[in-house]
Amino acid sequence: MLKVVNSSCFRSRLHNLAPNLRPATELESPLVRVLGSLRGLGGRSTRLTGRAFFCSDASDVSEPVGEIEAKATELGAEDAASKSSSAIIPTNPRPEDYLTVLALPLPHRPLFPGFYMPIYVKDPKLLAALQESRRRQAPYAGTFLLKDEPGTDSSVVSGSETEKNISDLKGKELYDRLHEVGTLAQISSIQGDQVVLIGHRRLRITEMVSEDPLTVKVDHLKDKPYNKDDDVIKATSFEVISTLRDVLKTSSLWRDHVQTYTQHIGDFNFPRLADFGAAISGANKLQCQQVLEELDVYKRLKLTLELLKKEMEINKIQESIAKAIEEKISGEQRRYLLNEQLKAIKKELGLETDDKTALSAKFRERLEPIKDKCPPHVAQVIEEELAKLQLLEASSSEFNVTRNYLDWLTALPWGVYSDENFDVLGAQKILDEDHYGLTDVKERILEFIAVGKLRGSSQGKIICLSGPPGVGKTSIGRSIARALNRKFFRFSVGGLSDVAEIKGHRRTYIGAMPGKMVQCLKNVGTANPLVLIDEIDKLGRGHSGDPASALLELLDPEQNANFLDHYLDVPIDLSKVLFVCTANVVEMIPNPLLDRMEVIAIAGYITDEKMHIARGYLEKATREACGIKPQQVEVTDAALLGLIENYCREAGVRNLQKHIEKIYRKIALQLVRQGVSNEPAPAEIVESNEEKVDIIDESSKSSSGSESQGDGELINKSSQDQNIESSAESEKISSDLLVDDSRPNQPVDAKDESDFTSELEKVRVDSTNLADYVGKPVFHAERIYDRTPVGVVMGLAWTAMGGSTLYIETTQVEQGEGKGALHLTGQLGDVMKESAQIAHTLARAILLEKEPDNPFFANTKLHLHVPAGATPKDGPSAGCTMMTSLLSLAMKKPVKKDLAMTGEVTLTGKILPIGGVKEKAIAARRSEVKTIIFPSANRRDFDELASNVKEGLDVHFVDEYSQIFNLAFEDKSEKSE
């Protein structure tokens, strides 16, 4: 409800209460008459129910203050106003007697005399003090504008932060932030934490009395004496009124302010005119504070006039913006109406067809280029659907279903094939450009091209690339498509559990769509693309069916010539499509699906292959991505070799790529720092308000950390531990990575960025400072013993890292009659435990044969351990190694130096074949093992290895364990000393 003060009623009460008020003749001054004329600009009689406040003139210290509540009917009818309830709250003592007041901070705008302002008081002590003052018939407080924090911009709006900062300010800190000049305000009402204040007169702070709540001593300020008949003051005031009149023509908000103020304020003189203009203007708080602090009436009027002129200019800009937007909207509406009229005219004259005819023409236009190639059964379905479309109403749901169906049917490339590349040499060049190694995959693609060249046409095939992550299975698919000059499409089926993703939805469903293969054909625009189906070993199975079973039709060369999608419901020929699938574990693929694919295993890359890939592919791509020139950096072969051997032993090169990127990122940071520090100081630096960006030195943090390597995929775990280094070495940062912090960072001029790198020093990364870029090594040398002691034999294991060596250790626990037993540790799996029991049984038989009088196994409790104990291990290939370890302890003989073996052993002493020959041979070379024992059945696998892998290895192929026994123990030159 608005609080209204009726001027005539209020003036009569003021004559009774205050004998020293101005004479009534002053109220009829020309200024009041002119302001009264402003009320007529609205052109309407307003019925008002609202709130307005009045207080005495700041220059008259004896005037009392009052507040009334009313519901006014007609604003000009004094008889209605006189009937409204009114009450003047007497103030005892008078306002000028308050020389000590509570200080209330105002964050946004100062409070002017004659205006009210609601504020929110968050401080409970201050709120309690205000309530107490009101109860003691002393409802007055001082309001003072809050100064901005040093270094902040007052034009930036941050309301929530300002309120938070005010609530945090207390005592002396708050006192220092207040402007000296404020306003004495009457506490009108308190509701919760909301306090409504009415401004009375100007105050100036003299000193602080108490801190919590903040109480200050004040002096009451009066306007400087002025001559109200002065022509300059009159002219300035009339200019203010004229400006107000102009503003009121464009702003209804201002008009309401003036009508309320002039009708109910009572006395309206020159000082109050200046306060009124400043209070209702949109000026910032500092400009309003300047008006509040000005005691010279003429200067105050000039300041107010400047603010009103600025408001006038803002209103003109607002009008121009509104006019431009209105013209734009009117133009668009006019264009729309004219277009609609034009459509109606064309339709009446037969110049434009309806939507159905246009759709039919569009679909027929699509079919025109492939009309001769389109299969007859498909063309028949399309004609039937086009005829059906003409009979349906455009508003029916069946119309949209038919339109979408025709859209898909006509968008497919029926009989459209891309020209294939039958150039074997050209394809070989393209494949070698993108990938190093992968000989089996490249040979298979070249065979596919050769067969197609001899036949004159090519058929689709289903190839499955299996191997560990990061070996290039997915990326080789794009290279194959480029070599064959085919379109490429990839989609992943990892976690796929909905058959509709493969076979499509029924057309009757809302939002139905075809399957992935139909979407593929529409996207590529040819019927013989290369489709890469990624992660086929990770297919899911849910309530929507089994996608693996749905793929049987898609990946069957005998069936996909008539692949039937549920949405299209017409056979599609996919026999020309080359499918390339990728999988990490072939065993996870269902057997019926696996039977339809040609599996090519990618075992991974050896060290030499990784060196070539890093040099020819990864390093070059990373250098370009980081914007580094080849002459600015040198990464030595020793550094790359150390990176591969000590950080990136996995079969793939994805982790190697991450480490190379990490090295080049640090090099880029180092080059930029060198360039910034080498820049000459500019002759003149112009300070601006823009933010200065400083380069934060994080090299000490990033250089000391190393990327962790997971071992969750290990089957036979090689011993992997981080190098133990001193704390000083682990935190050491190479001197060439540091930048002298004493040099100021100067801004780099944009025009010099292209040539500032010419003066940079070349960065060299070698084995000595590699740890400064990628952290401490993750792996260390697997060889623990230079010469294996009695009971210890080196074995070979396959791991997800590509293969490793591990030791089988056996020791004697206790000896006594009939105490023969075997205890196993090392987190061995069931298969490995069974291999240990087989080895123990067979070792007893062989020892009885070699040394009949030796009761070692019958009377000795043995403990067999396989390091490292924290990693689970399983597999049958350690059988012969365990058996040799047991016999070595029983006969007190160490095995031959630099000997490693692998193979599954049976109870009769036969040696069965194992897997991972390539990885195990690489692991043996890495550990500098010279002699290897493999099962005879693995001779073919070893012969297929590259010559650089077999070089320097003395490999023995065995069928029975007796051959291993002779190689390990019977060599005279290698007996224990």
N, C-alpha and C positions, 0 to 999 in steps of 0.2 A: 504494500500500500504506500503510495507516495505521500510524503509529508509536505503540506502546502502552507505557506504563510500569506494571508490576505493583506494587501498593502494598506487599504483604508482602515480596516479594523485594527491592524497592528499599529498604525500610526496613532490612532486614538489612544491606544493603551500606552504607547511610549510617552505621549504628552502627560499622562497621569503619573507615570513612574519616573520620568527623567525630566526635570525642569530645564536643564541646560541643553536640550536638543536644538537643532537648527530650526529656524522659523519655517513655517509652511510655505512661505513664498518661494523659498529656494527650490522646493520640489517642482515648481512650475517653470523652472529655468529652461532656456532653449535646448540645452543638452538632453533634458528628460523628454521634452516634446519630440525631438528628433528621434530619440530611441524608441519613444512610444509609437512613432510612425512605422518603425521597422516591424512591428507586430502584424501589420496589415499585409505583409508580403506573402503570407501563407494563403490568403484568399479564402479562408474557411474558418468557421467557428468550431473550435475544438473542445470536446468534452474530455476532461483530464482527470485521471485518477492516478496520482503518482506521488513523488516525494521531492520537496525542495527545501532548502535551508536558508536562514537569514541570520546574520550577526551584525553588530553595530559597526559603524565605520571605524577603520583603524586609527583615524586621526582624533576621534572623540573618545577619551578614556572613560567618560562617565556614562556611556550608553549601556543599558542592560541588554541581555540576550534572551531571546525567546524562541519557542518551538511550538507549533500547533499541528494537529492532524485534522484533515478534513477530506471530504469527497466533494470536489468542486464540480458544478454542472457546467454552466457557460462561463468561460474565462472572464468575460467583461462584465458580468452581472454581480454587482456588489451586494445586492440583497441576499443572493444565495450564499455568498461567501460569509456574510455576517451571521447567517444561521448555523454555519458549521462550527463544530466544537473547537475551542481554542483554549490554550493554557500557556501562560508565560511562567517559566521556571525561574524564580528569583535566585540570584547568585549572591551569596553572602559569605565572605567579602567579595568586593568587586574584582574583575579580571586583572586590573592593573596592580592589585595588591599581591598577586602571585609572583614572587621574586625567586622562588625555588620550585622547580617543576620536574616531573619525570620526563626523560628524554626518549622519544619514540623515533627510531630510524625509519626513513621512507626510502625504498630502493629505486623507485622508478621516476616519480615526479614529486615536486614539492606541493604542499597544500597552501592554496591562496586564501586570504581572508574572504569570507562570504561563500565559500564552497564546502561541500562535505566530501569525505573520503572514507570508505570502509577499508580497514586493514586487518590482517590476521596476526595475532600475537602468539608465538609458539613458546615463549619463556613463561613458565608457570608463576615464577616469582613476580615478574612484571605484570602479568594479568591479574594476579591477586592484589597488587598494589593499585592498579587502576580501579578495580572493583571497590577497594577500600576507600579510595579518594571519592568515588561517586557516592558511596554511602555516607560520607562525612560532609556532604553538601559542598564539596570542592572538586567538581568534575572538570578539572582542567589539566592539560599536559602539554608539553612542547614537542612539536614535530620538526624534524630536521632531516634534510636530504643527505643520503649516504654518499660519500665520495667513492669514486672508482678505485679499485686496487691499482697500485703502481704497476705500469707496464701493460695494462689492459686497455682495450679499445671500447669506449662507451657506446659506440654504434653497433657492436655485436650483441645480439639478443641472446641471453642465457638465463631465462627466468627461473628455472628450477635450481640452478647452481647459485643464483643470487639469493634466493630465499634460504637456501642451505647455509650460505656464508653468513647471512644476517643472524641466523639463530646461533651460530658458533661464536659471534663476536660478543665479548663481555668487557665491562669495566673500562680500563684505560685504553685498550685497543679499540673499543667501540667509540669512545670519546674522541680519539684522534681521527677517526674516519668520518665524523660528522661535520657538515658545513656550519659555519658560525651563525648565520642568519637563518631563522626558521619561523614558525608560526605557532602562536598560542591557540590551542584547539580545545573546544569543549567536548567532553565525552558524552555523546548523545545516547548511545545504547551499547550494551554488551550482551551478545548472544553466543554462548560457547567461547570460542577463541576469536570471534569476529567482533571488532570494536569499530563503531561508527563515530567519526570525528567531524567537527564543524570548525572551520578556521575563523579566527577572530582578529588577531593583530600580529604584527611582526615582532620577533624577539631576536636578541643576540646573546650567545653563550658567553659568560664571563669566567666561570670556573666550575670544576667538578666537585660535587658535594659527597656523593657516595657512588660505589661501583655496581652493587648488585641489589636491586635494580639501579640502573644509571640515573642519578639525580644531579641536576646542574642548576647553578645560579644564572639568572638571565636579567637582561635589561630590556624594558619595553621601548620599542622604536616608534617614532612619529615621523610622518612625512615632513620634509622641509617646507617652510612657508612658501607659498606661491600666490601670485596675483591671478585670481580667477577671471579677471577682465583682460588679461594679457592676450594680445592678438595672436602671438605665435602659439601659445598654448591652445587657444580656441581653434586656430587653423589646423593644428596637429590633431586635436580631438575630432574635428569634423572630418578630417581625412581618414581617421580610424573608423568613424561611423560610415563613411562612404565605402570604404573597403569592405566593412561588414555587410553593407547592403549588396555589394556585388557578389560576395561569397554566398550570401543567403539565397541568391537566385539559382545557384547550382547545387547547394548542399542542404537537404532537408534536415540533416542532423544538426547543423549549426542553427537552422531556423528554430528548431525546438529548444535549443539552449537559450537563445535570445528571448523567445517568447516567455519561457518560464522565469528567466532571470529578471527581465524588465517588468513583468507584471506583478511579481511577488517580492522583489528585493527591497522595494521602498526607495531609499535614497540612492541615487546613481550620479556620482560626481566624477571629476576627472581622474583622481587616483583609482577609484573603483573601476572606471572604464578601462584603464590600462591593465588592471589585474584581471578583469573579465576576458579581455582579448587574449592575454597570454595564457590564461587557464584553459580556455577551450581550443586553443590552437594545437597543432600536431607537432610543435617544436620539441627538441630533445630536452632532457632534464637539466642540462647545464645552462641552456638558453633561458629556460623558465626560472632557474635559480638566479640568474643574472637580473631578471626582472624583479624577482622577489627582494633581492638585496639592494636594489636602487631606491633611494629615498627621495631623489629629486623627481618631482612629478613630470616635468617636461622631458627629462631623459627617459623616464619610464614609458611615457607615451611614445617616444621615438623608437624604443626597443620593441614595444608591442606592435607598432606600425610595420617594422621590418618583418616581424614574424607573420603578420597577417598578409603582407605582400607575398611572402614565400608560399603561404597557403593558397593564395590566389593563383600563383603559377602552377602549383601542384594540381589544383582543380582544373586548370586549362589542359594540362597533360592528360588528366583523367577523362576529360570530355573528348579529347582527340582519340584516345584509345577506345573509348566506348563507341565513338562514331565509326572508327575503322572496323571494329568487330561487327557492329550492326550492319554496315554496308556489305561485309563479307557474307554474313548469314543471309541477308536479303538477296544477294547475288546467287547464292547456292539454291535458295528456295525458288527463285525465278527460273534458274536453269532446270531444276527438277520439274517444275510445272510445264515448261516449254517442251521438255523431252517427253513427258507423258502425253501432252497434246499431239506431238509429232508421231508417237507410236499409234495413237488412236486414229490419226489421219491416214497413216500408211496402212493400217489394218483395214480401214474402210475402203481404200483404193486397191487393196490386194497386193500392195508392194512389199508386205512383210508377212511371213508365215508365223504360225503359232509355235509354241515350245516343242511340241511333239514332232512336228515336221522338221524343225531345226535339228533336234537330236538325231532323228533318223538320217538326215543328210550328213551329219558329222560322223556317225558310225560307218555309213557307207563310204565316206571319203577315206576313213582309216583303212578300210578293207581293200580299196582300189589298188594300191601298189602290190599287195600280196594276194590278189584275187586268184591268180593261176596257181600259186603255191599252197593255198589254204586247203587242208584235207576236206573231202566232200562231206563227211559227217559233221564237221565243224561248221561249214558254210550252211548246211541245212538247218542246224540249230540256231544260227544267227538270223537267218531269214524268218524262221518261226517266231523268234523273240521280237524281231522288228515289227512283224504283223501284229503280234500281241500288244506291243507298246502303243500302236495307233488306236486300239480299242479301249485302252484304259484311261480313266480320268487322271489328270495331273495331280489332283489332290488326294488320290487314294494311296495307301501304303504299298500296294502291289506295284504301282507305277515306279516308285523309288527302288524297289527290289529288282525289277526288270531292267531299269536304267543302269543300276550298278553292275548287274550281271553282264549286260551288253558292253559296258565300259571295260570290264576285265577281258571278255572274250575278244574284243576287237583290238585290245592293246597288246596282246601276246604276239611274239614274232613267229607266226606259223610259217614254217619252211624257210626262214631266213637264217643263213649261216655265214659266219665270218670267214674270210679267206685264210686258210691255215698256212703256216710256214713249214715247208718241207726241207729247208736248208739245214742240214745237220751241223755243218761247221759254224753257221751263224748262230744256231741255237746253243752250241757248245760255248761260244764266246759270251753270249748273254748270261748263261748260267755261271760261268767262271767270273764274270764281272761282279756278280752279286754275292756269291758264296765261295768260300775256299773249302776244299775237301768234299764231303758228301758224294763220294764217287759212285756208290751204289745207286743213289737217287738219280744222279745225272745220267748214268748209263741207261737206266730204265726209261727215262724220258727220251733219250736219243734213239733207243730201240723203238719206242712208240712212233717217233717221227719217221724212222726208216721204214717201218711196216706201212705207214700211211703213204709214203712216197711210192713204194712198190705197188701198192694196191690202187693208188690214185685217189683214195678217200680214207678217212680215219673213222674208227669206231670209238665209242666211249669206253673207259676203263675205270675200275675202282681200285685205287692204291691207298694203302694205309701206311703212314710213316710213324714208327714207334721209336721212342727214345726218351731219355731224361729231359727235364726242362732246360731250355736255353740253348739247344743244339741247332735251332733254325728250322724246325718243322713247319711252323706257320709262315715264316718269311720266305721259305723256298717256294711255297705255293704261288705267290705273286710273281716270282721270277720264272716259274714254269709257264704261267699264263703269258708272260711277255715273250718268252722264247717260242711259244707255239702260236703267237699272234691271236690269242683268244681273250675274250672278255673275262674278267675275274669277279667272283662273288664269294664272300665269306660269311658264314654264320656259325655260331657256336651252339652246341647242343648240351653243354655242361649244365647239369641240374635240370634239364628239360623234362617235364613230367606230363605234358599235355599232348595227346596224339594229334589234336587239331593244328598244332604248330607245323606238323609234317604233312598231314592229309587235308587240312582245311576244315572249316565249319560247314554245316548244312545251311543252305541259303535262307531257310525259314527263320533262323535265329536273328535276333536283333544285333546289329554290329558284326554280322558274319563276314569273314575274310578268307581268302584262299590260303593255302599252306605256303611254307617258305620257298618251295621250288617254283611255284607259280609267280610269287613275288620276285624271285630271282630272274626269271625269264623276262618279266615286264621291265625290270630295272636295266638289265644288260642289253636288251633289244636283239639278242641272237639266240638261236636254239642249240648252239654248241659251245657254251661257256665252260670255264674251269670253275668248279664249285668246291670250295674248301670247307669241309665239315670239321670244325675244331672240337677237341676234347670229346671224342666219341666214346671214350672209355668212362666218362663220367655222366652217362645218361641216368636220369632219375626215373622213378616209377610212382605214379600217384593214382588217385581215384578216377582220373580222366583216361586211364589206359596205360599201355606200355609203349613208349616211343621206340624202343629198340625193335619191337616186332613190327612197328609201322615202317621202320627203315628197311626192312627186308625187301619189300617191293621196290623201294626207291633205289637200293644198291644192288639189285639183282640184274645182271646184264640180260637175262632171258625174259624179265618181266617189265623192266622200265621203258621198253618201247611202247607200252600201252599203260602208262602210269595214270591212275584215275584219282583226281582230286575231288573231295567231297563237295566243294563249292562249285567248281566248273561242271563237274559231272560229264565231262567228255574226255576220251583218252588223249594223253599228251605223249609225244615221242621224246624220251630222254636218252635214247640210245647213243646220241652223239655227244652227250655231256661227259666230260672227264671229271670224275670225282676223286678228290684227294682228301683223305681223312687223317687226322692226327690223334695220337694217343700216347700217354706216358707208360701205362701198364697194359700190355695186350691181354693179360689174363683176366682183366676186368670186363672185356668185351664178350658178350654172349656168343657161344660157339656157332649158332646158325648165322649170325651176322658176320663173325670173323671168317667163316668159311667162304663168304662171298667176296672177300677182299684179298688183294695181293699185298702181303706185309713186307715192308722194307725196314729193317732194324737200323737205327742210327745209334751206334754205341757211344758216341761222344768224341771229343777231340783230345789228341795227345798234346804234349807240351809244344812240339814243333809246329803243329797245326794252330795251336793257340797263338804262338808267336807270329805266324803269318797273318792270322786274322786280326790280331791287334795292330800290326804294322800296316796292313793293306786296307783295312776296313774301319775298325773301331776308332783308331787314333785319328785317322783322317776326318771321319764324320764328326767326332767330338771336337776336334780343333776348329772346324768350320762353324759348328754350333756355338762355340764360345767366342768366336771372332778373333782368334789368335792366328798370327801368320807363322808359317813354318820356320822362318829365320829367327823367330823370337824365343823358341823353346827347343830343347833337345832332350828326349827321353831315351836313355841308352838301352842296349839290349840286356845288359845286366839288370837294370831296373825292371824291365818287363819280365825277365825270367824270374826274378825274385818275387814279383807281384803274382805270377802264375803259380809258382811253387809254394809260396808261404801264405798267400791270401785267397787264391781262387783255384782250388784243386778240383772243383766240381766238373762234371762231364761237359756242361754247356759253357757258354761265354757270356751269359747275361750278367753274372756277378762281376766278371772281368770288365765288362763295359761300364758298370757302375763305378768300379774303382778308378778306371781311366777318366771318367767324367769328374770324379772327385779330385783327381790330380790336376786336371786342367782348370777346374773352378778355382782352386787355390792359386794356380799360376796366373789366372786372369786377375784375381784380387791383388796378387803381388805386382803385376805389371801396372795396374791402375794406380796402386800406391806409389810405385816408383815414378810414374808419370806425373802424379800430383805433386810429389815432393821435389821433382826436378823442374817444375814450372817456375820461371822467374816471377818475383813479386811484382804486381802491377804498380805503375807509378801513382795511380790515384784510384782509390776504392770508394765508391759511392754507396753509402749505407741506404738501405731501403727497409720497408716493413715486411718484405718477404721472408719466409723462413729460411734459415741457413741449415743445410743438410750436412751433417758430419758423418764421416766414415767411421763406423764403430769397429774397433780392433777385436776381432773374434778369433784370430789365428791361434792364440794360445789354447782356446777351447776346442776348436775343431781339429787341430793337428794332433792332440793327445788322445783323441778317441778313436777307436777302431770299430769297424763294422762287424757285428757278430755273425757267425755262420751257424745255422741250425743243423742239427744232426738227427732229426726225427725220421729221416728216410733210410738210415743205415740199417743194413742187414748183418753184414760182418764188419764190425767197427774197427777201423785202424786207430791206434792210440793217437789222440789229438789233444794237445795241451798248448796253452799259450806260453811263449818264452817268458821266463822269469827275469825281469830286469830290475835294476835298482831304481828307486823313485826319482833320482836325479836324471837318469837316462830316459825314463818314461815321460818325464815332463819337459825334456829338452826340446827346444825349438831351434831349428837351423837358423843361423844368422842371416841367411839370405831371404828368410821369410819375414824378418822383422823390419819394421820401418821406424826410423828415428822419430820418437814422439815429440822431440823438442822442436821439430820443424812445423811451422803452421801449415795447415791444409789450405791451400789456395784454390779458389774456384777455377775450373778448366774452361777456357773460352771455347765456345762451340766451333769457331772457325779454325781452331788449332787442333781439334780432336783427331783429324785425319792424319796429321803428321807428328803428333807428339810421341808416338810409339817408336819413331825412328831413332830416338836418343836412348831408348831403354836398353838395359843390359840383357844379354841372352840368359834365359833360365835353363839350367842343366839339372836334370833329375837322374840320379844314378843310384846304385845299391846303397851308398853310404847315407844318403838323405831321403831314401824312400819312405822310411817310417815317419818323417816329418809331414808327409802328405797324406798317408793312409793309416797311420797309427801303428801299433805293435803288430807283429806277425800273428796270424791266427793259428797257423800250423808250424810244427818244427820237424826236424829230421826224425823219421820213424825208427831209425836204427838205434837200439839201446845198447847192444853189445857189439864190441869190435870182434870178439871171439866168443861164441856162445858157450856157456859153461855146461857142465853135466846136467842133464834133465831139461834143457832148454833147446827148442827147435823153432826156426823161423818158418811161418806159413804164409800163404798168399790168400787174400780175401778180396771179394768184390764189394764195393760200397757205392753209394750214390755219388760220391766224389770221384769215382772213376777207378777205384782199386787201391789197395794198400797192403803193406806187410804187417803181420802181427805175430807175436810170440806165444808158444804153448809152453807153460812152465809147470814142471812136476817136481815135487819135493817129498821127502820122507817125513811122516809125522811120528810114528812109533813102530817098534818092531817087537814081535813076540809070537809065540806058538799059536797059530790059527787066527792071527789078527789081520789077515789080508783083507783089505777093503779099499775103496776109491771114493774120495770126496771131491765134488766139483764146485767151482765158484766162477764168477765172471758173467752172471746173467745169461746163461746159456739157454737156448730154446730146446724144445723137446727133441728135435732131430739131432741137434748137436750133443745132447746128453746120451742119446742112443748110440751115436758114433763113438763117444768116449767109452761106453760099456763094451761095444764091439772091439775097440782098440785094446782095452784091458784084457778081454778074453783071449784075443789073438796074440797079444804080447806074451801072455803066460805060456801059450803053446810054442811060440818061437823060442822063448828063453829055455824051455824044457828041451827043445831040440838042439840048441846051440850049447847050452851049459846044463846038462842033466842034473848036476849036483847043486844047482843054485836055487834054494827055496825062497827067493826074494819076494815074489808076488803072493805066495801063500802065507807068509809070516809078517808082511809089512803093510801098514796102513799108509796110503798115499793121498796126497792133495794135489789136484790138477787145477790150475788157474789160467784164465785167458784174459789178459789186460785188453782194453781198460774196463774196469768193473762196472762203470756207470752206464755203459751203453749195451742194450740188448743185442745178442748175437745169435744167429741160427744158420743152419745149412750143413750139408753132409760132407763138404769138400775138405774139412779139417781132419778126417779120419786117419789118413796116413801120417799126418803131422803129430797127432796125439800119440799114435802108436810108437813112432820114433822117439818121442820124448820119454815115454815110459821105459822103453828098452835102454835108452841112454842112461837113465838113472839106475836101472837094474844092473847093467854091466859096468857102471862107473866109467863110461866112455863118452866124451863129447863128440858131436857130429862134425862132419867136414866143414871147414871154414867157408864162408860166403855161399852157403847152401840154403835154398828155399824150396819148398815142395807144396803141392796141392793135389788132392784126389780123394775120392770116396773109396773106402776099403770095406770088403765083405768079410764074413766070418771065415771064409776059405782062403783069404789073402788076395783076392782079385781086386784090381784097381779099376774103378768105374769112371767114366768121363765127368767133367765138370763144366761150368759155364764161366764166362768172363775172362777168356784167355787173353784177349787184348789188354784189358785193364790190369790184369795180374802181371803180365809181362812188363807193362809200363811201370807198375809199382816196384817190381824187382830192379829195373834199371835205375829208378830214382833212389833206391837204397843201396846201390852199387853192389848188388848181388851178381855173382858171375855164373853160378850153376843153378839151374832150375830143373825140377822134376815135374813132368806133366803126364797124365794118362795117355796111353797110346792112341785112344780114340779121339784125342784132341789134336793129333798131328795135323789134320787138315785145317783146323782153325788157326794153328800157329803158322802154317805155310802161307796163309792168305794175308798175314800181317805185312805191313810195309817194311822195307829193308832197314830203314833207320830205327825201327823198333827192335828188330831181331839182331842188329849189329852188336857184337861183343858178348852175346849170351851163349853159354854152353848148356844146351837144352837136352835133357834125357827123357825119352818116352818109355813108360814101363807098363807092363800088363799085370805083374804080380808084385807083392810086397817084398819078396826075396830080392828083387832087383834094387829096390830102394835101400834095403838093408846093406847090400854090398856097396852101393854108392856112398852111403852115409858113414859106415863103420870100417869097411875093409880096406880103405886106402891107407897104405903104410905111411905115406909121407904126411898124413894129416892126423896121426894118432896123437893122443895127449902127451904132453911133455912131462 
